[in-house]
Amino acid sequence: MTDTNPLSHIVQHPAVQRPFDAGPLTPEGKITLFSDHIAMIVLAGLLLVVILPRALRRKKDQGALERLVPRGPAHAIEAICHYLREEVARPALGAHTDRFIKYIWSVFFFVLTLNLLGILPIAPVTSLFHLEVGGVDLHIGGTATANIWVTATLATLTVLMMVVNGLRIGKVDFLKHLVPGPLLLKPLMLVIEVIGIGAKGFALAIRLFANMVAGHTLMAVLLGFILSAFSVGIGLGFGVAIPVVLGSVAISMLEIFVAFLQAFIFAFLTALFLGQSVNVHHDDHHGEAHA
């Protein structure tokens, strides 16, 4: 894919594909077994598994009291976890907070890691080594959360959590919540509620996908201005490059903020939607948590 296409920096680059027919899920009749986005997902998982436990580990030579006080990276991580639990999850989940907080934490840090990895210039560096798999150039890098299939999978997991735990915890109350109103309107209300559940998953997937695509596309377009200007003349190239580079630095800083913001919004909406599913039987008690 040519570099003149700004989307070449964010679209998935398949490395290993196999013929597979899954209807509309595989429009080209192929399934991707490995790509740059899959590599980023694996890398994000490995970084979280390796780095987070080490960052939270206490030194063995510390006293019992000192081991209770976080230091360095552990202080920031525990502050984030505490905020997500008390200010994001607890207002929505109530008494079920401790049951689902690990999922909320996992969603936040996983999405955040994928977003931050997408900002790093991994693809230009790996392209210098001319890696190949089966005769195909191996493109490593990119933003996995700019792939609608990735965000849709994350959203689907949340929807499954909503439905399964709504049935498991709410039982009959959850089913009554799906079919409110008079008997004659219950079939229509069931359809509306099912569409509403799907819309929540759609909102989760599209919001994250669209925001990550937009930032990287804008960056690629700005850098494309430099190449186009240099193709006309060196003077024009430098004249365009200076403001574009300064603008790109500002946009990069904004992208770091957006990476954190979108991870927070995804975690916030996940907690909110889970709370609406597992706390439906408290509607008559003004939303108070049931122990």
Residue, then its C-alpha position, 0 to 999 in steps of 0.5 A: m500500500t502506498d505511502t501517499n494514502p493516509l489510511s495506509h498508516i492505520v489500516q490492517h496489513p495482513a501477513v498470514q491469511r487462509p481461505f475461509d467463508a464466514g459470510p459477511l464476516t469474511p467479504e474477501g473469503k479469507i481469514t487473517l491469522f496474523s497482521d500488524h494489529i494482531a501483533m499489537i494486541v499480543l504485544a499489549g497483552l504481554l506488556l500488561v502481564v509483564i510490566l504491571p506485576r513488576a511495577l506493583r511489586r514491593k521490595k522484600d527488604q521493606g518493613a510490613l508498614e512500608r510495603l503498604v505504601p506504594r512508590g514510583p509507578a505503583h503509586a500512579i497505577e494504584a491511584i488510577c485503579h482507586y479512582l476507577r473503582e470509587e468514582v467510575a464503577r461504584p456509582a454505577l455498580g453499587a454492591h456489585t462493584d467488587r464483582f466487576i472491577k477487575y474487568i473494568w480495570s482490564v478494559f481500561f489498561f488494555v485499551l490504553t496500552l493499545n492506544l499508546l502503542g499506536i502513537l509510537p513509530i513502530a512501523p517505520v522502525t520495523s520496516l528498516f529490517h525488511l521482515e517477511v512472512g511467507g514472501v509477504d512484507l511483515h508490517i509491524g505497528g499501527t493502532a489496533t483500536a483503529n480497527i473496527w473488528v478489534t473495537a467491536t470484539l471488545a464491545t461484544l465482550t461487554v454486551l455479553m457481560m451485560v446479558v449473562n450477568g443480568l440473567r445470572i444476578g437479576k434473573v426474573d427482574f432482568l427479564k421483566h426489565l426487557v418487557p415492561g409495559p402492558l401485555l399487548l406492548k410487551p413484544l414491541m418493547l422486547v424488540i426495542e430493548v434488544i435493539g437498545i442493548g445492541a446500540k450500546g455495543f455499537a456506541l462502544a465500538i464506533r466511539l473508540f474506533a472513530n476517535m482513534v482513526a481520526g487522529h492518525t488520519l489527520m497526522a498522516v495527511l499533515l505529513g503528506f503535505i510535506l512530501s507534496a511540497f518537497s516534490v514541487g521544490i525544496g524552498l516550498g518544502f521547507g516552508v511547509a515543513i516547519p509549520v506542519v512539524l510544529g502542528s504535528v507535535a501539538i497533535s501528537m500531544l493531543e493524541i496522548f490525551v485522547a489515548f487516555l480519554q478514550a480508554f477512560i470513556f470505554a471503561f466508564l461506559t462499560a461500568l455504566f452499561l453493566g450497572q444498568s443490567v445488574n441493578v435493574h431489580h433496584d429500580d423500585h428502591h430508587g437505585e439503592a444497592h441491594a446487599 
